[in-house]
């Protein structure tokens, strides 16, 4: 120490007393002790703070402070889309595409063939939907890619308010074969604009210390702030903070010599930490934030400040869902350890400058870097139910980070899976949480961790990696000087061979490992301690990490290293505490809020209360099994004029507007091979007297329910339950009563089999602005007869695709048809 001082070195407060001899005065000395020849097993002594988090008598969590200054464990339940308060929405389809037809051919040494390029068609559809009017949340609509294989040469951009959706993320769903001629790049990107900062209105944080986990921040003058403002709370660290953490010149002296020269001491100007928040309340000079702070702010370490921000230009409600993304790659490329180019994409989905957006139900294969990488300018992104498989590319630094949080705040990775990654669930440098990785699994994994340079506020909750590790440590002189990788990071009820936590030297920035969910076993190894102590140079210092003979090890806060704790999931319980169990389960299960029930009829009572009838030859009879509905008996071959009177239409008395879901059960009674049944959706008159919009005003014109009256003078969508299921748009004729080519057919006609006598079927129909989805299920067996979505803009030849807005629902029987109906319901979407 004396010798070093004599050389003018500004030592950190934690440096050991001894300086080891050096061979050259031109190279940095090592200031640290060498590793011991043998790693001893220390006795684990529970913390007097135990339990730091526990279930209280009222069923809610109880927290203990972990410092005498009021620092506490974070609440991670605010992570995710709209702070996980509501499920991700089911965005209505506005455009439907099918795979292009054409030949495929071998593509050199590429793993997959080339085929007709759908890139421009998909991007054009995304851009078209982007031009539509958004709802109050910014939602514009979804582009649906029907099941099949699409060849996409180049990258796609998802505009704000637009979702790219497939029909499943397995081999039977929607697959995109992604071709990248140059290597690297991102296959799909979303995000736009940026966050505008208003530094001229900056005010300083008052007081000597703001504890970690704080919602309330006192400032010198809060007069310019109001509830709803977005702000940055900036931690403005100084040289003392850097030196107290040992992240200054000490980084060059951990190994010393030529290696030491390659390490970069941290500079305070590069570590001004930005926390994006929204103001919930202002009281005098005290502002209350919507989400707590993930680290402490101490005056002695530089204090902090607050200033306004504007997020108006960020993308919102963008998403990618239900797809299988496969990056083509060069099978002849060899990993040289340097510049190998496999001509595959680096990242499947890259997100930056976006908020309240998502990726769900996506499987990716053969990427160099990540399934999803989230970057700067992002807020409250959810990634859930995704898989990262068979990465292709170098297995070294900068590659194979399966789920990477590299910027923004408030992100959630939930129920995801990774194989063969180096860092399965990872955070980048200077990332300001909270962030949550929850209920996820890595196979043949590496180390899940905040990776370098002060990532704060991470939660690893129920992460399983049987052959990897989870860490919140000081990575010291790794790389060019990764240093302290993690602060205020919690590892909760995880299962890994090594779970390593070290505590930073500053207050209010601790790391925690609570609970172990793996199997009991003998002989846990101490690799985590070896790596962490070696790279940070902590051997023989107060910061030295200890090995206790369990998977949990280090110098950080450790509790219950041999068994799980309650609650099973910290994130889930925190969410339950905040929004209630029922709503929390809806969010976690991905179920949208309950749709508003607009109409409900078990159809066992008097049918006239809710329905009226076109046609006098029909029979209607309420029974305990439902409403028996029979048309007349005369067919066209019996009498070409009389048979019109033997049709019948049963109409709801109530009209329904907007996007709706119709559901009911029907049992076929007849054994006839004549005619069909139809469902009419939101029917109105064409508006020309006497065919006014309210069809109840011209009932007398439909006493004989001739089909021509309906397809000429009504405006509606229809589903015809023929053996080829047909979706049509009425009217079929123009103003001069000339037939439109195609007679209103919305292609395609879909084969689905027959509706058989004696069997009961569940019918579910979702009508949205530009789409109509039918799901038909055989009730007893559960067999799905059909699940198909039509693009209702795709009307054959000539009919202008003006969207249906409002009207009644009708059940039409052609002559001889007999069904029993029950449990008829209409919901608003």
N, C-alpha and C positions, 0 to 999 in steps of 0.2 A: 504494500500500500504506500509506504513512504517513498519507495523508488519510483512508483508510478506518478505520485504527486510531483516528484522532482522533475519528471519529464513533461509536466504541464497537463496531465490527463485529468479531465473532470469526471471522477468516478461516480457511479450510481450509488445510492444509499444502501443497496443490498449486496455490493461486491464483497467477496471473501477477503480475508486479511492477507492471504499469501498471493504473491505473484510468481508464477513458475518461470524458471530460467528460459531465455530465448537464444536462438542461434544467430539472429541477425537483427541489428537495430533498425533496419529498413522495413521490417515486417511487424505486424501487431503481435504483441505477446498474448499468451493465454492467461486469463485472470481466474480461471475456474479450476476446481479440483477434478482429478480423473475419476472415472467410474470405479466402484469397488470391484474386486475380483469375484465376489459372491453377493447376490441379492438376498438379504435376510427377509424372513416373514415377520412383520410387526403384528403386535396384538391390536385388534380393532377395539377402539373405545368409543361408544356412542356419544354423540354430541349432547351437551346439556340442553340444547334447544329442541331436542327431539320431543314430539314430532314437529317438524317445521310447517307441514300442512297436514290436516287431519279432518275427518268427518265430525261435525258438531252434532249435538243432540237434536237439532232441528232438521238434520239431513243436509245442511249446507256446509261448505268448507270453512275451516277455521285456520287462520294464518298466524304464525309467530314472526316477529321481526328477527332478522338475523344480524342486526347491529344495534348498538345503543343510539344510533342516529336515525332510526326508523326505516332502514332499508328492508324491503320485503320481496317475496317471490312475486313474479308477474302474473297477470291474468291474460292467458293466451287465447281466450275464447273470442276475442275481437278479430282474430285472423280469418281471412277468407272473404269471399264475395259478400258484399254488404254486411261485413263484420259478422258473418254467419248467423244473422238474425232471421233470414228467410232462405228457402231452398233456391238453388239456381233455377231460373225460369225455363219453361219449355217454349222457346221462341217460335212463333208461327212461321210456317214455310211460305215463302213468297216466290220461289223459283225452284223447279225440279229438273235435274239433268240425268241422263242415262249414259252408260259407257258408249263411246264411239265404236262403230262397227268397222272392222278392217283387219288386214293381215298383220301378224306379228313376225318378227325376224330376229335372228341372232344378232347381237350387238357386240361384235368383237370379243374381247375377253370379259365382258360384263356378266355379272351373275344372272341377270334377268334379261329377257328379250326386249326389244323396242316395239312399240305399237303406235297406233294413231294418237297423236298428241292432243290431249284434252286441256292443256294449260290455258290457252287463250279463251276457250269456251267457259271454263270455270271462273277465270278472273273476270271475264265480261259479265257473268251472272252475278258475281259478288259486287261488282261496280254498279250494276243495275239496281240491285236491292239497296245499295248504299244511297242511291238517289231518291228513295222513297221517304215519305214523312215519318219521323220517329214518334214513338209514344212519349209519355212524360219521363220515363227512365232513359230514353235514348235508344230504345229498341226499334230496329227497322225491319228485321226479318231474317229468315234462314234460307240458305241455298241447300237443298237436299240432293245429295248424290245417291241415286238408286244403287242397290247392291250390284256388284260386279267389279271389274278391274279397269282402272283408268291409268293411262300412261301420261305422266306430267313431266315435261322437259323444262325445268327451271323452277323458280320460286313463286309462291303465291302470297298475296297480301290480303289480310282480312280487314276491311274498313270498320270504322266505328259503328256500333249498333248492329253488326252483321255476324251471323253464325254460319260456319261451314259444318254441315252435318252429313254423316253417312247413315247406313242402315245396319251397322254392327262392326265391331273391331276384330272379328275373327275371320277365318278363311271364307266363310259363307256370307260375309257382310260386304262392306265397301272397302276396296283396297286401292291405294294410290301407289304405283311404281314410280318413284321419284328419280329423275335423271339429272345429274349435275356435271356438266362437261368440264368444269374448271377445278372441281374439288372444293372443299370447305363450304362456306355460306350456310344460310339457314333455309330450310325447305319451306316453312310457313312462318310468316311474321304478322303480328298485329300490334297496334299502337301508333299514335300519331300526335303531332303537336309537341308540347313540352310544358313544364311548370315555370311560370313567370314568377320571379322573385322581386320583392320590393324592399331592397336593402336600405333605402333612404328613411324608412320608418322604424329602424331597428331600435329596440329598447333593451337595456341590460336586465339580467335576472338579479333580483335583490337577495340579500342574505348570504350567509357563509356556506350553506350546504343544502342541496336539494336531494333528498333520498331517492334511491332507485325504487321504482314502483309508485312514484308520485303522479297524481292527477292534477294537483293544484300547483301553480307556479306563480310566485310573487315577482313582479317586475317593478322597475322604478317609476313607470308611468303607463297605465293601461287604458288611457283615455281614447286612444285611436282604435281599440279593438272592440269587437262586438260578437255575440254568439253567431255561429255559422261561418265565421272567417276561417279560412285555411291559413296556417302559419307554419313556419319552420322554427323549431326550438333548437338552437345551435349550441353545442358544447364546444367552447373555444379554449382548447387545451394549450398549455405553455410548456416550456422546456423542463420545468420541474416534474410535470406529469410524465413526460417521456423518460426522464432519468429515473424517477421512482419506480417505474416499471422495468427498468433495465433495457429499454429499447433504444437508447442513444448509442454512444460509442461502444458500449459493452458488447453489442452484437458482433463487432469485429474482433473481440477478444475471447469469445467462447472457445473457438478452436485455434484462433490466432494464425500466424503464418500467411501463406499465399491464399488459403481458404478465407481467412478473415478479411483480406482486402476486397473480396467479392461481395461482402455483405454491406447493406445500406442502412446506416443508422436512421431512425425515424426523425423527421423534421416536423415540428409543431404545425407549420403552415399547411402540411399535407393531411393533418388529422383534426380538422374542424368538423365535428360530427353533426349531421343535419337530420333532425327528426321531424317528419311531416305529420302534422296533427290538425284537428279541427277544434275550434273553441266551442265548448258547450255552455259556458257561463262566464260572466265577468262580474266581479264584486269588488268595487274599489280598484285597487291595484293588484288584485289577485285574479288570475284567469284559470278556469277549469278546462282541462283537455278531454277530448273524447276517449283517448287511449292513454294509459299510463306510460311513463318514461322508462326505458329499458336499462338505464344506467344513472349513476349519481352525477351531480354537477357540483364541484367544490370550488370555492373562491380561490383557495391556495393553488389550485391546479389550472386556473385561468377563467373559471366561471362560465357564464353563458349569456345568450341573448335570444330575443324573439323578434321575428319580423313576418310580414304578411306574404302570402303566395296566392297565385291564381291558377286553378286547375282546369279552367273552362275549355282549353283546347285539347285536353287528353281524350283519347278514345275511351269509350265506355260500352259495356254490354257487348263486347266482342267475344267470340268463342269458337272452339274447335271441338267436335264431339262425334263419338260413334264411328271412328275411322280406324283403318289399319294403314300405317304409313311405312313403306318399305323403300329404303334408299338403295338404289342400284350401286354396284361397286365393281372395281377392277379386280378380278380374281388373280391376275398375274402380278399385282403389286407386292413388293416385299418390304416388311418393316425393317428399315435400316437403322432405326434408332435416331434418325435425324429428320429428313425431309420426305418421308414416304408419302406419296399421293395416291390414295385409293379411289379418287374421283367420286367419292360419296359426299353426302351432305354432312356438315359438322353438327348441326342441331336440327331436330325435327320441328320444334315450335319455339320461336323466340318472342318474348313479350317485353316491351318497354313502352313507356309513356302511355299506359293504359290503366284504368281503374275499374273495379267491379266487373271483372271479366273472368273467363274460365277456360280450362281444358279438361274434358272428362271423357271417360270410356274410349281412350285412344291407345292403341298398341303401336310401338315403333320398333323397327329392326334396322340394324346395320348402320347406325350413326357413329360418327367419330367421338362426339362430345356428349350431348344431352338429349333426352326425350323432350324436356321442357327447360328452358333457361329464362329466368326472369331478371330483367335489368333495371336500369335507372328510370326514374319518373313513374314507376308503377305503384299501385296502391290496391290492396285487397283483391289479390288474384287467388282463385282456387284451382288446384290441380288435383283431380281425384279419379280413382278407378282406372289408372293407366299402367302400362307395362313397357319396360325398356329391355329389349332382347337382342342378343347376338351383336354387340357392338363390333365395328370393323375399323381398325386403325391402330396407331401406335399405343402400346400399353405403358405410358410414361406420363410425366407431368404435363398438365394442360389438356389431357384427353380422358374420356370416360367418366364424366361427372353426370350421373344419370338424371338427377333432379337437382338443378342448380339455382340457388337464390343469390343473385349477384347485385341486387339493388332494390330500391323501393322500400316498402314497409307493409306489414299486415298480411303476409301471404300464408296460405295453407296448402300443404301437400298431404292428402288423405287417402288411405287405402290404395297405395301404389306398390309396384313390384319392380325389382331391378335384378339383372343378371350380369355378372362379369364386369362390373364397373370398378374403377379405382376408388372413386368417392361416390357412394350411392346417393346419399342425401347430404348435400353440401351447401355451405354458405361462403360468399366471397368476402373481399376486404371492405372494411368501413361500411358494413351493412347494419342498418339501425332497425331493430325489430319493433314489435314482436313478430316472430315467424314460428310456424309450427309444422313439424313432420310427425304425422300421427298414423298409427295402425298400419304400418307398412313393412315390407319384407325385402331383404337383399339376399341373393344366393350367389355363392362364390364372389362375395363382395370384398371391398377394401375398407377404408376408414370413412365413416360418416362423421361429419364435423363441420363447424365453422372453420374454413381452411386456412385463413391467414389475415393478419393485420386488422384485428379488432372487429369481429362480428359480434353483435350484441343481441341479447333477447331471443335466443333460439330455444325451442322445445323439441326434444326427441322423446316421443311418448309412444310406448308399445312398439318399438322398432325391433325387429328380429333379424339378426345377421349371424348365422351359426358359424361362419368362417371368416367374418370380418371384425371390425371394432367400431366403437363409438367414442369420440373424444371431445373434450373442451379443455384445451391445453395452451401452453406457451410453446410454439414450434421453433422459438429461438432463431438460430441461424440457418434454418432450413431455407432452401431456395436462395434468394438474394437478401433474406432477412425477414422471413414471414412474421417472426415475433409472436406476440400474444394474439392468438387466433380467436379466442372466445372470451366473452364476459357476460355475466348474468345469463348463463345457459343452463337449462335443466334437462337432465336425462332421467326419465321417469318409467319405471317398470319395463325396462328393456331387457333383451336377451342377446348377449354377445360374449365371446370369449374374453375380450378386454373392454372394459368401460372405464375410461380414464378422465378424471377431473382434477384440475389444478386451480388454485385461487390466485388471481392477480394481486399484486402488492398494494394496490390502492383500495380504499374503502368503497363499499356499495357496488362492487363489480365482481361478485363471487360467482363460482360455478358449483353445480349441485348434481349428485347422482343419488336418486332415492328409489329403492326397490329393485329387485332382480327377478325377472319372470321366467328365467331358464330353469333347466333341471339341475338338481343338486349333483355335484360330482367332486372328485378329488383331483388335485393336480392342475388347477388353473395356472397359466403361465404368467410371467411378469414382463412380457414384451412391451406393454404399454408404458411401464415405468422406465424401462431401459431407454426407450426412444425419447420420452418426454424429458427425463432428467439429463440425458446426453445432449439433446439439442438446445435445451435452455440453460445448461451449465449449472444445475441446481444441486449437484452432489455435495453433501456436507454443509448445506446452507439451511436456514429455517424454511425455505420453500421446497425442500426436497420432497418428492412424492414417495409415499410408502406403499409397499405391497403387503396386503393383509391375508393372502391366501384365498381371496375371492375374485370374482370377475371385476368387482368394483374396486378401484385403486386410485391413489393420487394424494394430493394435499388439499383438495377441495372438500366441500361439505358432503359427507357420505352417510346415508341412513339405510338400514335394512339391506345389507349387502348380500344376504343369502335367501331372501324371500320377497315376494311382491307385497306391496302396501295397498291400503284402501285410500281413495277410490282406485279402481283398476286403471282408468284413464283420467289423467288430470284435465286434459282439454275437454273431454266430454262432461265431466262434473262441473267444471267452471262454466261451460255453456248452459247446462241445466240450471245452475244457480242464477244465471243472469236472465235467461229467457223462458225458463220453465221446461219441465221434462217433455211434455207433448210436442211443443214446437221444436225443441232441440232434436228430438227423434226424427221429426219431419226433415229437418235440415240434414242430418247425418245420413238418413236413408234416401235423400234426394227426391223427396216428394214435395211437389208444389203445394202452396196453401190450398185449403179446401175451396173448390169452386162454389160459387153461389148457386144454390138450387133455385131455379126459376119455375119449375113445374114438376109435380110428382103425383103419380096416380097408380095405385096397385091394380086398378082396373077390375076390381071385384065388386065395386059399388055401382050406383046408377051412372051409366056412361054419359047420359045427357048433361050431367053437371059440368063436364070438362070438354065435351066433344060435340060436333054436329056432323050431319051426314049429307053427302051428295048421292042421290039415287034412291029409288023406291022399291027396288027388288031385293035389297040386301036384308039379311037377318043378323040382328045383334042381340046377344044374351049374356048378361053378367052371371058368372058362376064363381064358386070358391077357388077354382083354378085360374080365373082371369076372365077376360072378355072374349067370348066366341063371336067371330066376325066371318060371315059367309056372304059372298056375292051371289048373284042370280045363277041360273042354270043354263040359259040359252047361249050357245056359241055362235060364231060367225057362220060356220057351216050349216047350223040349224036354220038361222034366219039372219041375213046380212044387215038388216035394218034393226030388228028387234034386239039384237044382242048388245047394242050400245046401252040400252036401258039396264042391262044385267051387270054392268060394271058398278063399282061403288067406291067412294072416297070418304074416309073418316078424318075430319079436321079437328085440330085443337081450337078451342074457343079463344085461347090466348095467342098473341103474337110475340115473337122473340127477335130481339135485335142483337147485332154484333156477332162475335165469335161464340159458338155454342158447342156443347157436347150432348148428343142424344143417345140414350141407352134404353134397351128394353129386352124382354125375352119373348120368343115366339115359338109356338109348337104347331107344326103343320098337321092338319086334320085330313084334308082331301087326298085322294090318290089320282087326281086328274093329270093328264098329260097336255092340257090346254092352258094357254095364257100364262100369266106371271103375276107377281106382286111388286109394288113399287113403294119407295119412300120419297115423299116430296119434302123439300127442305126450304124453309123461309119463303113461302109462296105469297105473292101479291099479284093483283091485276096489273096489266101493262100501263094503266093510268089513263087510257083513252075511253071516255064514256061510251057505253055503259060499263066498261070493264075497268072500273076504278080500282085503286090499290087495295082497298078493303074488300076482300072477296066475299065477306058475309053480306055485302050490299047487293050482290047479284046472284044469290043462291038460286033464285027461280030459273036462271038461265042454265043451271047445271042439274036440274031435276033428272034429265037424261044425261049422264056423265060421259058424253061422247069425248073420246080422247082428243079429237081435233080442237075442242074448246080450250083444253088445257095447254096444248103445245102451241096454240096460236095466241091466246090472250092472257096467259100467265107468265110471270117472271119468277123462276125458281131453279133449284138444282134438284135432279132426281137420280135415284139409284134403282135400277131395275134388276131384280133377283132372277135373271135368266141363268142358264148354264154358263153363258159368257156374261159375266157381270158387267153392266153398262152404266156409265155415269154420263148424264146429259144435262145440258143447259137449255131451259125454255126461255123465250119462244123459239120455235123452229122456223118461223116465217118472218119476212121483213114487213115493212109498213104497207106494201102492196100485196101482201099475202102470197108472195113468191117464196118457194121453198129455199132455205139455205142448203147448200151442199153439205152433206154429212149429218143434216138434221140435228145439230146441236151436240154431236158426240164429242165427249172429252176423252181422247185416246189415252191408254189402250183399253180394249175390252179384255177382261181378265178371266181366265178359266179357274174355276174353284170347285167343281163338282156339283152335286145336287143337294137341295134341301129336301130331305126325305120325310115321308109321312111318319108320324108318331115320335119324331125326335124334336127335342127342344134346343134352340139356338140362342146364344147371347149376341146381341147386336150393339156395337158401339160405333158411333159416327162422330168425328170431330170436324166441324166446319169452321175454317178460318178464312181470312180475307182471300187468299189465293190458293187455298188447298182444301181438299176433302179427303179425309182418311176414314176407311171402313175396316173394322176389325170384327170378324165373324167367327165365333167359337162354338163348337159342339159342347153343350153344357155338361153332359155326363162324363164323356171321355176327356174333356179339356182340349181336344184337338183343335188347332187353329186352322179354320177353313181358308181364311184370307186375312191378310193384314197389308193393305195397299193404300197408298196416298196418290191422289190425282192432282196435278197442277191445273186448277180451274181456269187459268189464263189460256190453256192450250186447247181451245175450242176449234173444231174442224171447220175451216173455210167460211169466213165471213161474219160470224157473230162477234160483235165487239165485246171483249172480256171486261165488262163493268161488273164490279164485285157485288154479290148479293148482300144486302144490308139488313133486311128486316122482313118478317112474315110469319105465316103459320106453318105447322108441320102436318103432313097428311099421310095416311096409309091407304094406298090404292090397291083394290083387288079387281083383277079382270074376272070375267064370269067363270064359275066353277071353283074358284079359289076359296079355301076355308082355313083359318088359323085361329088359335087362341093366343091372346096377348096379355102380358102381365108386367108389372113393375116398370112402367114407362116414366122416364125421368129426363128433364132438360136442365143442363147446368150452363151458367155463363163462364166463359174462359177468360 
